[in-house]
Each structure stands twice: as structure tokens, then as C-alpha cells.
Amino acid sequence: MKDALDIGELSRTLPSVESLLALLAFEREGDMVRAARSLGLTQPALSFQLKRLEESVGFALFSFTGKRKVLTKVGQAYVEELKSSVLGLHLLHQKFSKAATDLDHQKLRIAGRRELFIPFLPFPFPGQVELIQTSSAEALRSLREHRVDLAVSAQIIDSGDLVAKLFFESGFKLITPRKWKTDPSDAEALHHRPVVVYGNHHAYLDEYLSWKGWKFGDLNVARIVEDWFSVVELVRYGFGWAIIPEGWEPHTQDVLVQDLGVQSIPKQKIFLFHRREDRKSPWVESLDRWLSSRKS
């Protein structure tokens, strides 16, 4: 349906906000000097606004009693209707101002890979938090297209419209089936064993392979799955070994875990991205305070 508002026509026919406020001030004070003072104007400037308003509406708003300027009957009726309209605009402004600044009523949409959401679970955001599972590339694309408010990604991109903040550094764990009775530290033995891979987003595995000097194409890939729960379950039942992020807990005795500390393998840096235009938003300030508290 076509918008019924003709903005161009309205801009030519509607009085200015300044002239309407001048009229309201004059009606309230009943005196040109006091009305001008209440608006921080000179009396000639107020007179100009009132004259401009009268010319705009096309009918007489004022008459004179002696030398005193007063509202006509039509002018008084116009003011009463105007008060209602201005009050409605004021309430509209307050409503959306509150919605934009009151975090309790805001919904924060965060996109990224599932395992990167783990550190977000304690995020003390007073409103709603919606976690949207997707790839890092899609998360950044959604952020640019205003479909989400934050993107979590290990990719660092050079972009003038996005702001990146270091979220956390993720180490790695190597997990093997307990039933194999294989020492997890025996890397060469694992090299010939089947491996379970997390989808196309095997950044953790890539880091491990780079550290070992292995190639992905040389691995015996048993399964490729799309979530870390499935990775752990498949390892648990003996389908292969896997590399998982250090924040992910297997929660099963059927899996052996070897932590790969910073001395063994470099940690992967994870970033939070938000749009540059949002940098002064209350929720970004809340996010910055939370990130600072995590570092201290």
C-alpha cells in the first residue's frame, strides 16, 4: 500500500515547529515579552515566528485589544487542538526514547558459531538475548544487513563500518574414546586413527594440524557433523578422536581429555563485532563494561 503521506507537500504546507511553539508560548504567557523570554528569543524574533505562522495557516490567529495582541476565537480553537497534537508527539518521543535507552525492554540478537556462545551464557544483559547459530561469515553478513546486533567470529576483518572487540582467547582440547585405551599424547598413533570433524568450521582442528605439521587431506575423516554435542557423542562411542574448544565440557567418563595449553599450541582469538553506528548505544556501553569486568 502506497504511503498516504506526501512528505513534499507537507513540508510546503505545514507550519514550522518553531512557529507552533511560539504560538503555544504566547497562549500560555498571554504576553509577548514573557513568551519570548520563555523560549529564549527576542520579542522581534517571536513576532516574526507568529507572523510566519499566520501566513502559513491562511487565516487570522490574532487580533488586537487596544495595543495588546490576543488570540481570535479561531486562533484559540486552533491552539487547543495544537496542544493535543504536540502532547501526542511528546509522548511518542518519550516512548521511543525509553525503548532506545531502557535495556530491560531491548532484545539483543547475537549471531555466530554455537561453541563461541559458551562465554556469553553469563552475559548480564537486562533485556532478552537471542543467540542465532550460523557460520562466522553469515554472522558478519547478518550484522551488516541489520538482521543481528552482534556477531561473534574468529575472523578479523578490515572494515570501516564494523567495530571489533577482543572477546576471549580459546585454547583447545584433544579428546579420544576411552575404549581405545590410547594415550592422547601419542600424536603419531592418532594420525592414523579416524577423526570426527566439526562441519566446515574446523578452525580448531586446522590450528592443531598446523602445529603438528599435518595436512587435513591426510586424515581419516570418520564423520563431519554440525554441532559440538554430536562431536563429543561420536568420540564417546569410538568413531574417532576430535579437537574441541577448551570451554566445551564433554561431561562423560567415556572420553579422555588432553588440554593443549598455550605452550603447546597458540590460542585462537575470538572477536565481538558491532556496527560502528551503534558505538554510543546504551547496550554497547553495557557490553564494554562487561568485557572490562571479565579482564579485571
N, C-alpha and C positions, 0 to 999 in steps of 0.2 A: 504494500500500500504506500502510495506516494505521500511524503511528508506534507501535511496541510500548511505548515508554517512557511511563508515566503520571507526568508530572512532579509533579503534585499529590500523588500517592500517595508518590512518592519523597521529596518534601520533608517528608512527615509521618513516614516510617519510617526514612530513612537518618540515621545519626548526623551531627553537625556535623563539619566539617573540624578545628575547634579541638580537639574531644574525641578525634578519631582521632590527631592529632599529639601530644596529651598522652599517649595510650597508648603510642605509639612512643617518646617520650622516656623514659617510665617504664621500658619494657622495656630500652632501651639503657643507662640510667644505673643501674638497679636500686635507686634511692634517690629518695624523694620530694623531698628538698631539692635534690639535684643536678639532677633532672629539671625542677623548677620553675625553677631558675636558668637552665638551658639554653634555656628558652622565654621568659625574661624575665617570669615570673609569680611571684606569691607562692605559698607552699605551700597555703594555703586555696583559692586560685583553681584550682590544679592538682587538688586533691582534688574540687572541685566539678565540673570537667570529667570526671574519671574516674567519679564517681558518676552524672553525667548520661549518660555513655556506657553504663554498665552497665544503667541503666534503659531506655535506647533499644534495646539488643540483646535484652534479655529473658532473659539467662542470666548466671550468675556468672562474672566475669572475674578476680576477686581472692579470695584467702584470706589468712589470717594465720599466720605462724610466730612465735609469741610476739606481740610488738608490731609485727613487721615485716610490711609488706604485700607479697605476692608474687602472681604470676600463677597461676591454676589451670591444669590441663592443657588444658582447652578454651580458656582465655584465651591460652595460649602458641601453640596451633594457629591461633587467630584472628589473632594478631599476625603469624605467619609469612605467612599469606595476605594480610594487610593490607599488609605490606612490598612484596609483589609488585605489588599494585594501585596503591599510592602511587608506586612506581617507574615503572609504566606511565604514570600521569598526569604525572609529572615529565618523562618522555621526550616525551610528547605536547606538553607546554607548550614544551619546548626546540625541538621540531621546527617548530612553527608560529611560535614567536618568531623562529627563524632565517629561516624563509620570509618573515616580515613585514619583517625588517630587512636581510637579505642581498640586496643589489641584483643580485648575479650570478645569482640564481635567480628574479628577478621579470621579468614581462612588462609593458611599458608600452604601452597602447593609445591612440593619438592619432588623433583624427578631425578632418577639415577639408577644405577645397578643395585640390586637388592642388598648385597653384602655391604655396600657402602652406607646403608641406612643404620647399621648397628649403632654407631656412636650418636645417632640422632634420637635414640629412644629416650634419653633423659632430658631432651631439649625442653626447657621450662617455658614454652610459648603459651600464653594465657588463652589464646583462641584455639581454633581447630588446626590440626596438621594432617595433611593428606599426602601420603607417600606414594608416588607413581613409579612403578617398576618399568624401566626401559634401558636402552643402551646409553652410553655416555654421549655419543653423537646425537641421538634423538633427544636426550635431555637438554643439551645445549641449543638444539634447534627449537625445541618447545619453549625454551626461555626467551629466545629472540622473537618468537612469534606470540609472546604474551599468553601462552597456554599454561605456564607454570611461573612461580615466583623465584624459585631457587633451583639450581642444577648442581648435582654432586658428580664430580668427574676427576679422573686421574690425568686427563688430558689438560695441558696448559696451552691456551691459545692466545695469540696476539690479536686482541680485539678492542677497538675503541669504545664499543657500546656495552661491553660486559666488564664487570669488576671481579677479580679472582681473589679469594682469601684462603690461606692455608688452613685446612680443616683438621687433618690429622695425618700422621705417617703410619702406614700399615706395614707391619712385618708379615712373615709367612710361617706356616706350619706345614710340615710334611706328615701325611697320615697314611698308615698302611693297615691292612687287615691283621688283626691279632692271630687269626688262624694260620697265616703264612709262616709264623714263627721266624720272620726275617728281621734282622737288625735294621731299623730305619736309617741308621747312619751308613749302612753299606750301599753307597750310591751305585756302584757298578752292578750289584745284584739287581737293584731296582731298574736299571737301564733296560734290562731285557724282560722285565715284568710288564703286564698290561697297566695302562694308566686311565683314570677317569678324568675327563676334561669338562670344565665349566663353559659350555657354549662357545661362542666366537670371542668371548671376552676373557681369554685365558692370560691376562696380563701377569698374574702372579706366577703362573707356570712358565711363561716366557722369561721372567726375571730369573727363575730357578735354573732354567735350561741355559741361559746366557752365562750364569755363574759357573755351571758345570762344563760349559763348552759343548753342550749337546745341541742337536737340531730337532725341531718338532717333527719333521718328516721321518726321523729315525725311530720315533716312539711307536710302541704297540698300543694304539688307542682302542680301548675296550668299549667305552661309551662316551657320548657327548650329550650332556644334559643342560638344562636351562636354570637350575637353581642349586644353591649350596646344600639344601636338605637332601636332595637326590644324590649329590656327590658323596656326602657322608654315608648315606644308606648303601650305596653301591660298594663303597670301600668296606663298609661293615660286613657285607655279605661276600666279600672276597673277589669282586670283579676287577679290582685294580687299586693302585695307590693314587694319591692326589696331592696337590698343593692347594691349601686354603688360606684365607686371611687370618691373621693372628686373633682378631676379635671374634671369630666364629668358633663356638664351642661344640665339639662332636656330641657330648652328653651320652656317651655309650662306652662300655668297657670292652667292646669288641673291636675297638680301633686303637692303634698305638700312635702316639703323637710325638713328633720331634720338633721342638721350637727351633726355628732358624733365626738366630739373633743378629743384631746389627753387625757383629764382627764377621758373620758368615756371609751375609747377603744384604745388599742395600735395601732400605725400606722404600716402599712406594708412597709418593706424596699424593694426598687426596685434597682437592680444592672445592670450595663452595663458590659458585658463580651467581651474581645477581646483576640485573640491568643497572647501568650507570645512572639512569634517570631516577632509580629508587634509592639512591645512596643516602638521602636525607629523610627517608621514611622512618616512622617510629619502629616498625618491625625490623628494619636493618640495624637501627641503633640497639634494639634489644638483642639481635643476633651478635653484634660486635661485643656487647657486654658479656654475653655467654661465652664467646670464644676467648675473650680475655681472661675470664674466670677459670677456664679449662687450662690455660697456660700457667696460671699462678699456683 
